[in-house]
C-alpha cells in the first residue's frame, strides 16, 4: 500500500461535474455525519464532490486514494461500500427523506484502480410508507465498478416528502 508522509499533500484532483450539474452542499444538509467518507477533502483516503442534475438526482465525483487500497493497486470493497452507503443515503436526504440505511446491497462488477476519479449516480426509485429505495452505480466511461441498492427507513417524528 502506498502512503505519503504527513507533510506531503496529494496533487489537486479534478472532481468537477458535468456542465448541467449544480454543486450540492452535502454537509449543510446532514452535517457531521459525512465525516467518515467526506471528512478529509485533501487526504489520501477519499475525495468527493456532490452535484445535482436537472432532474435533481444526486451525483458524485469520487477519488479513491491510496489509503482505500485492497487488492494490489485497487480499491477495497469496503471502501466502495462506504461510499455507496454515504452517497445513496445522502440521495434520500437530498430528495427530502430524513433516513437511516436499513439495508445496503453492493454488487462489485470490476476492480476499481486506486487514484482514479469515478462517477456515482443515484436515484430514489420508490417511497412506500417509511421505506425509501435508492439505486446507484459507480462507473467511469464504459466501465461499471459497482451497483448498489439501498433500502432506507425514514426517521420517526420527521416530516417527509411524498413521492
Secondary structure as GFF3:
##gff-version 3
##sequence-region A 1 163
A	DSSP	beta_strand	22	23	.	.	.	ID=ss1
A	DSSP	alpha_helix	26	30	.	.	.	ID=ss2
A	DSSP	three_ten_helix	31	34	.	.	.	ID=ss3
A	DSSP	alpha_helix	35	38	.	.	.	ID=ss4
A	DSSP	beta_strand	46	52	.	.	.	ID=ss5
A	DSSP	beta_strand	58	64	.	.	.	ID=ss6
A	DSSP	three_ten_helix	66	68	.	.	.	ID=ss7
A	DSSP	alpha_helix	77	94	.	.	.	ID=ss8
A	DSSP	beta_strand	99	108	.	.	.	ID=ss9
A	DSSP	beta_strand	117	128	.	.	.	ID=ss10
A	DSSP	beta_strand	131	140	.	.	.	ID=ss11
A	DSSP	beta_strand	143	154	.	.	.	ID=ss12
###
